[in-house]
C-alpha cells in the first residue's frame, strides 16, 4: 500500500508519537491550576508555545493553539474582521483558498460584508496586482494561502503582504500546506496552520496574530489561549504537534529536493504514459510533494477506486468524489479540466519505488475506466454535418465523451451543440476544447439545461 | 502526591491510553476519503459514535464529536437558539451553570436576547418550579446542568425536562460532571459532555441533538460531523474517549458507593476537625466524588498552596485563586461563604489512605494560614460600643477577619459598620453573619466602597 494523500493528512510522525506518549502522563491536568499537576501541564504548554513560535517566526504571546486548522481559520478571519469593523466590511480572498476560508467569507457576506475573490491564472497563482486592485478604503482584511492545497502552486505571499502592509490592511496567510517546509516569508499579520499536515496529531491548529493587529474574538470565549480559543487545552497533542514540526523542519531542505525530483518525474511522465492528460498547477513555483493532473473521459471516483485497488491512496478534485457533487472550485478558478482529476501528494519519506510503481499502474487504471465509460480511442475521428448532442441527465464525464465521439462527424468549421444539465460541463467542455484545439463558442440557455457550442477547427 | 481535582480533569484512564495508542495507527487519515486509510478511519469513527450513543442513550446520528466540552456547549446553545429564533429570543439557565453556559448566555444577551437565571437554594439545587415560572411564550431554550461542578449538587433534570417538554421548549443538559456515572434521565432535547472529565483524553466533547429539535449551527461549518463541528475529526482521541467512557461506566455503580462513603467522611469530619468551617452543597442529592467546604478567616490561594506543599491537589472557588479575582458565581448564587473555599473531587480509584491523610493534614494547613493572616482564635470575644471598621483597600478575607475581631466590642444590639471595596465582602459578610448567628442588616453606598451593617445578636 502506498499513501499519496499527505496534503489531506500525514501519518503521525514517529517523533510526534513519542512526544504524545511522554506528555500523556504530565500534560493531562488543567494548566490554569496552581497545584503540581497543573504547573507541569503549564510548563509543557509554555515550552510548546515557545518552540512553535520559533518555528513560525513570531513571539510566543502572538501564538495560540486551536482545535484544528479549520478552527484557526474561522477564528482568525472572524476576529480580524471584527477587530477592524470600524475601518469597513470588505474582505479580499483568492479564488483558490481552502474551503475553511471560503466558508468564513460566505458567513461574512451573509452578515452584510462584501467579499472580493481575486482570480488566479491557469497555473493557479494569484497575481499580486490582483490584490493591489482589490484593496479599498474599507478593506478590513485580506487572506491568501501560502500554497494551494489541490495543485501545490506557491502563492506570492511576501509580495502580497508588502502591498497589504503599505495599504494598512492586515494579511492572513493560510500556511496549512507549507509550514512543515519552512516559515512563511514576508510581512504578514496573521497566520494559520494545521498540525496533522506535517505529521502532528489531529486536534491541533495554530493561529498567530501579530502584536498591533486589531483582533476581537467572536462568540463565547474563556480565559484560555489569550481569550482566542475556548476550551480545555489539548496539551499532549500540542506537545506532539510542535515536536513533529521541529522534526520535519530539520529534514525539510533535504527532503524537499528529493520529493521535488519525484513529483517532476510524475509531471513529465504521466502525459507520456497516458493519452489525453492535462497536468495542472505551476510547473516551477510549487510545493515539493504535490502534483495534480486531470484525465479526459474519466470519472474521478472510478479512477480513485481503481488506484485504491492497486494499492494507491490519492485524492481528487473531480466532481464525482466530493460529497457535494460540484467540481473543485480550485480547478474551476484555474479554468483547467476537472474531470478525471487526481492529486498525488507525497508524504515525507515516501519510497521512490512506490512512485515508480504508481507510474506503472496508472496507464492501465485510466484505460480501464475509459473502457467502462466507452470513451473514444485517442486519435479516432469520423465525419458528418452540424450536430446536436443530447447529454441531458448524464453526469460528468459523459457529456465530454459524447462531444468527443461526434466532433469528427461535423466538417471543419461546423459546430456541435451539447445539451447538458450537469454543472461540471460548464468547466469541462471549454477545457476539452483548449486541450483538443477546438473552438469553444460559448453557452446559451436551452429549453432544459444549457447548450454548449463548439466549432470544429481541425 | 494525591490528586483530588477530578472535577477539573481526570488523569487518562488506562483503557483510554490503550485505545489511543491502538488508533493512532488506524485513525489518522481523513474519514471522508474513499481509499483504504480513509475507510479504516471512518470505521473507527462510526464505531465510536455508536458506542458513545449507546452510553448516552441516543441515536448515533444524534451525536457529534466536538473539540471540547466547552465547544459542545457553545455550539449547542448557539445552534438551538438560532434554530428557534422564530419562536423568540428568550433563554433560561440556572445561576450555577458552568462558565461555558454563562458565556454563551452573555453573548446571546449582547446580541439582543433575554436571559433568565433561575436561582438556587442554599444547597445549590434549582427548584423545578423556578424553570416553570421562567418559561415564556418566546422561550427558545432552557439549559440545566446534570450536577454542579463546584459543589456536586445533583439537579432535578428529569423534572425540569418534563416541564420544558410540556411547554414545547427544548432543554439542553450540560452533563459534563455526571456522564461518567451514568446516562442522564428524563426527556431532554440536547446534551453536552467532556471526555477528560471521565478519564478520556483532552480534545473531545460530545454534543447530542435529538431528532426533531430545531438546530441551526452558527458560524462557518463544513461537511464534517453533520455540519455541526467544523474541522478535521480527532479520531484517535475520540476512540480513546469512548473506550474510557465504557470502562468507567462498567465500574461506576460499585465505585460510586465507595466514593460516596469517602466524601461523606470528609463532610462529617472536616467540621469536627477544623473550627469555623461550612460544608456546602446538598448533603443527599450529590455526585459521589465531590465535597466542598469553606473556611472562615482563610485566604483560598494560601490554603491551596499549603495543601499542595503537603501533597494534595485540590481547587477552590474562592476569589483569590481564580484569574478573574471574583468569588465563585456558584457559591454566590447559593449564598454561602466563599472565603477559604476548597473543592475536593476524588478521582475514581482514589486510595482511602490518601483521603485519611488529607483529613490528618487539613487542620494544620488551615491553622497555619489563619495564623499568618492574624485571624481571631475561635470563641474569643471582647466588648465595646458601636464601631466602624475601615477595611478599604484590603482584600478578602481581611474584612471578615476585622469584623470578627471587633464584633465582641459592641454591646448586644449594637452595630458594626464595615467599610470595604472588595466585591467578595458582599458575599462573605452575610455568610459570616449566618454562620456566627449575628444579624446582617444590609449594605449602603459609602464615600468609598460600600458599608456593610451587622448587628450583634449574641
Interface residues (C-beta under 8 A of the other chain):
Chain A: X1 X3 X5 X8 X9 X10 X11 X12 X17 X20 X21 X24 X25 X28 X29 X30 X32 X33 X34 X35 X36 X37 X38 X67 X68 X69 X70 X71 X74 X78 X99 X100 X103 X104 X106 X107 X194 X196 X201 X202 X203 X205 X218 X219 X220 X221 X222 X223 X230 X231 X232 X233 X234 X235 X236 X237 X301 X304 X305 X307 X308 X312 X313 X314 X315 X321 X323 X324
Chain B: X1 X3 X5 X8 X9 X10 X11 X12 X17 X20 X21 X24 X25 X28 X29 X30 X32 X33 X34 X35 X36 X37 X38 X67 X68 X69 X70 X71 X74 X78 X99 X100 X103 X104 X106 X107 X194 X196 X201 X202 X203 X205 X218 X219 X220 X221 X222 X223 X230 X231 X232 X233 X234 X235 X236 X237 X301 X304 X305 X307 X308 X312 X313 X314 X315 X321 X323 X324
